[in-house]
Amino acid sequence: MIVIAAATIGAILGWRRAAGLGGTGRDRVQYAAGFAMAFAVVGLFATVIIDRMT
């Protein structure tokens, strides 16, 4: 669940970042995908850490 939420938040932030920089539609999609993947990895680590602690 954390991974999905992190990926969604990352995609939104990536889209907004590219839009703020004046990027085209392709730029926005690329930033959204990159941010989503990065945030998903962080969410995955957070999930593993939380699971190991309980």
Number of C-alpha atoms within 10 A of each C-alpha: 8 15 19 14 14 21 24 19 17 22 25 17 17 22 23 16 17 19 15 10 10 11 16 11 12 10 17 22 16 17 23 24 19 17 23 25 18 16 23 22 15 15 19 18 14 14 15 10 11 10 9 8 7 5
